Amino acid sequence: MTQSKVSELSDVKGTTSSKKVKPAYKLSYGKRWSKTRPTKTIVFWVVVAFMILTMFVGFRWGGWVTGGTSQRMTNDAITQRLSSICVGQFNQDPQKDQKLTELKDTSYYQRDDYVKDQGWATMPGEAKPNSKVADECTTLIMRSDQ
C-alpha cells in the first residue's frame, strides 16, 4: 500500500467516528450477578444438592431416624419398662433369697428360662412370658444383688 492510501484510510476512519466511545471497564461482581440467569438444569441440580444436604444434616445432627430405628428404640424402651415390673415381681416373692441362690447356680444360658418358669416375666394380663423381658430382668436381678 502506498502512503497516500494509508492516509486516506486514516482520514476516513477518523471522520466516521462521531460517537463517543466509553472505555471498557470490568463490571463489578454485583452487576455481573444481577445479569445472570440460571438455566432449568442448574436450578434442578441446586435443588437436588440442597435436598441431599438437608437430609445429611437432619440424620447426622438433627435427630432424625428411620422407621426401623424408631421401632427398635420403642421396643427397647418397652422392654426396659417391663423388666422393671419383672424385678418388682421378683422382689415381692416370699422365697426370693432362696430363688436368687438357685438363679445364681443356674447356667448363664438358662437363667432367662428360670425367670420365665417362676412367672416373673409374665406381665399382668398376658398368658405367657416375654423372652426379651426375661433376659433383661435376669440382668437386672443379677446386677442388683452385687
N, C-alpha and C positions, 0 to 999 in steps of 0.2 A: 504494500500500500504506500502510496505517496504521502508526503507531508500535507498536501492540500486536502486530501480526502480525510485524513485524520482530524484536521482542524475543522472541517465541515461537520463531521460526525459529532465532535465535542460541542460545537455550536448548536446543533440540533438538539442534542441531549440536554443541554443547559436551558434551552428555551421552552422545551415541552414540560418541564417540571415546575409548574406554578404552585402545586400543593405544598403545604408544609408537612414534612415527614417527621413524625415523633420518633425519638430514639427508642430502640427496642430495649426495654428493661425486663428483667426477670420478674414474673408475677410472684406475689407473696404466697405463703402456704395457705392462708385463709381464702384468698381469691381462687387459687387452684382447687381447693377443697370444695368451694361452692360451685365450681363449674363441673365437678364430676357427676356422672350419672351411672349408678351401678346397674349392671345387667341383671336379668332374672336369674341367671346361673349363679352369679356371685351372691345375690340375696339368698338363694336356696341353700348354698353351702355355708353361708354365715349362720343361717337359722339352724342347720344341722349341727354345726360346731357348737353353738350355744346350747342346744338340747343335750348334747353329749356332756358338755361342761357342767350343766345343771345337774344331770344325773350323777356324775362323778362326785361333785361337791355334796350332793344330797346323801348318797350312800356312804361316802367316806366320813364326812363330818356332820351331816345334818341329822343323823339318827334314823334314816330310812332303812327299812329291812324288807326282804321279800316275804311272800306269803308263807313259804316253808319255814323260814326262820322265825316268824312270829308264831306259827303253830307250835314249833319246838319250844319256844320260850314260854308259851302258855302252858304246855304240858309239863314242863319242868316246874313252873310255879305251882300248878295244881298238885303235883307230886310232893313238893315241899310242904304245902299246907296240909295235905292228907297224912303225910308221915308224922307231923307233929301230933295229929289226932291219934295215930298209932302208938306213939310214945306215951301219950296220956292214958290210953287203954292199958298199956304195959304197966304204968305206974299205979293204976287202980287195981291191978291183980293182987289178991291177998298173998299169993305164993311167989311174989316177984323175985325175992332173993334166991330161992331155990331154982326158979326158971332161968334167972340170969346166969347162975352157975352152969346149968345144963346148956344154955346158949353158948357160953364160952367154950365148953367141952366139945361142942358140935363142930364139925369141919366147916371151914370158911365157905365152901361152896354149897353147904346145906343149911346155913343159918337162915336164909330168907324162907326156905321151906318150913323151918321150925317156927318162925314168926307167923307164917300163914296157918300152920296147924294149930297154933294157940288162939287164933281168931283175932289177933291184934290188928292185922292188915285188912280185915273185913270192915268196911265202913258202914255206919248206921244206914239202914235202908237198902243195902246191897246183899246179894246172895253169896257171892264168892269173893275171895280176897284179890287184891291187885298186886301183881308181882313187882312192879316198879316201886310201889309204896312199901312193900315188904322189904325190898332191898335197901331203900333209903332209911326205913325205920330201923333195920338192923345196924346200919352205920351209926345212926344217932344214939341208939341204945348203947352200943359198944363205946362210943366216944364219951357219953355221959358217965359211964362207970369209971373212967380213968381219972 
